[in-house]
Amino acid sequence: MTRERDPAAAKWAAIQAIRVSGVVLFIYGVAAANGKAPWFSGAPTEWAWALALIGAGDAFLVPTFLSRLWSSDR
């Protein structure tokens, strides 16, 4: 029996990885804005909030965009 890779599984894994990285980026941005994050101590607070906003967009908007892009319902 030949086992072929399902392309939908790879796409699902990519979307989940992007979603998790967005949540991590958001949490790190909020922690940096509050002065609790390492490696970000000298940066302005606005940059930290921008990082949190990018993380939120990465977690909520990018997976939706990719699922619509990769949808087979065309």
C-alpha angles and dihedrals in degrees: 000000000000117000113209124190115250109231090206091062091054091048091048091051091049092051092049092049091051091048093051092047089051092053091048091049091049094050091047091049092052091047090049091050089055092047095248101109124096120229092026102071099115098047123100119259091243090062090052092052089047088053090051091049091050089050092051091050090047091052099044111022106034096055090050091049093048094047090053091046093049096040117126093207095100 
